[in-house]
C-alpha cells in the first residue's frame, strides 16, 4: 500500500494505539461483560456506559457496590487487567491497512512512536503477534502527556518535547482515531 498522505517536512509520526492501529476499542466492554458473566450476573443496560467512566480503582469499587460483591477492589482490578492482557495477546488484531502503512513509513525512513495510556504489558504481545513491534522506535509518550495532547495541545508540550528529543528533534504528526 502506498502512502497517499503527504507528510511534507515531517519525518516522525506518533500513532495513538487503541482504535487507530489496533482494533481494540471494544476490549474493555468485553472484559466487563465477561467479568460479570463469570459471576452469573446479567449485564444491566446502563452498565457499560457507567463503568467506562472509571479507572481500575474506582471501577472495582463501583462494581462491588453495585452488585454487592464480596471481593476486594485490588483483586477485581487484577482480574480485569489479566483478562485484558489475554485479549491483547491472543485476540486483538490490527486495523485494516495498518501494517502496510507502517511498513511504508519505515521504508521511507520515518521515525514512528506509540502514544498510549495503556501499559506496555498490555500491548507488547499484540504488536509482536501482529508483526509490527519492530516498526516503532522504542518510544512511548507517557500516559499523562497523552491525555494532555488529546485534550489541550498546549498542555501537552512537555510530552511533545519528550518525543522530539527521542526522535532527534524532527517535526512530527500525531495520528489518532478520535479528533484532538
N, C-alpha and C positions, 0 to 999 in steps of 0.2 A: 504494500500500500504506500503510495507516495503522499507526502505531507503537502496539502494544498494551502495550509496556513503559512503566511509569510511572517517569519519571526524577525525579519529585518536585522537590526543590530543586536538583537537579543541572542545570547548564547547559552542561557540557562533556562530550565523550566522546572517549576515547583508544582507537583501534582497533588491535589487532595486525593486521598486514597479511597476511602469508602464512598461508593456511589459514583466515583469518577473513573478510576481504574478497575476497582473491584465491584462485582455485582453483589454487594453486601448490605444494601440498605434495609433489608428485612431481617437481618440476623438477630437483632436484639428482640424483636417481636416474637420470633420463633423460639428463642431461649425462654422468654417469659411464658409463652403458651405451653411449651414442653415442661417447664418447671411446675406449672400448676397441674398439668396433666399427670405428672408423676405422683401427685398427691390427690388425684381424683377430684380436682376442683374444676368446675366449669368456668370458662373464661367469661367474666361479665362484659357486657357491651362496651362499657367505658374504660375498661382496664388498660388497654394498650395506650390509649390517649393519655391517661393519667400517669402510668408508670414511666413513660418515655421522658417525662419532665424531671425524673430523679436520677441521681448517680447511684453507685452501689450502696453507699452508706445509708442515704435517705430512702432509697428504693426498698432495701431489705427491711427496714423498719416499717415502711408503709405496708408491705406485703404481710408482715407478721401481724400488724394491727388490723388490716382489712379482713384477713382470712383467719384470724385468731390462731395462728400457728405457734406451736411450742418449739421454736427453733431460735438459734442465735443469729443476729444480723450478720456477723462475720462468716458464719457457715453458709448462709444463703448467698452472700456476695461471692464467696469462693466457688460455690456450685455454679453460679451464673458465669463467672469468669472461665471456669473449666469447660463449661458447655460451649462458650464462645470460642475458646481455643480449639476445641474439637471441630467446630463448624468451619472456622477459617482453615484449619489444616486439611480437612477432608472434603468440604462441600462447596466452598465459595470459589467461583470462577471469575475470570476477567470479563470486563465489558467487551462486547464485540469490537474488534479493531484495535484494542489497547496494546496488545503485544506488538503488532505491526507498526503502530505509531511510535512506540518507544524504540523499537529496533531502528526505525528510520532516523529518529533523533540521534541515537548513539552513533550510527554510521556517519552522520554529518558532524559529529564532534561536540554535540551539546552536552552540558552537564545536566543531570537530572536528579531531582531531590523529591522526597516524600514529605508531605505536610499532613500530619495526622495527630489526633488526640489519643489514638489507640496505643496500647503498649506494644512494644516490638514483639513480645511473646505471642501476641495475637496474630499479627500479620506476616511475620517472617516465614513461617512454614507455608503459608498460602502463596507468597511470592516465589518461593523456591519450587513448590509443586507446579506452579504455572509458568516456570522457567523465565521469570523476569527479575529475580532478585539481583542479579549481577548488572542490570542496567542502571542501577542507582549508585550515585557517587558517595556512598557511605555517609549520607547526610539526612538527618531528620530534624526539621524545625520542632522545637519543644512545644509541649501541649499549650502552655499559657499564651505563647506567641500566636499559635494557630487561631485561637478564638479572637484574639485582638485583631489579627489580619482580617478575619471574616466579618467582624462587627464594626471595626473602626480602623481604617487604613493607617491613620497617623499613630494610633496607639500600638500598631504592630511594627513600628520602625525598629525596635530592638531585635525582634526576630528576623526581620529582613536584613539588618546589618549582619546578624549572626550568619545567615546563609551566604550573603555576599562575600564575607570573609572566607568561608569554607569553599566557595565556588570561584575564588580568585577575583573577587570584586567585579565580576561581569554582570551586566544588566540581565534581568530575568523576567519571565512571565509566571504568574500564578494561575494555574488551570484547575478550576473547580466545577463540580456539577451544579452546585447551588450558587446563585448570584452572591457577590460580595456585598 
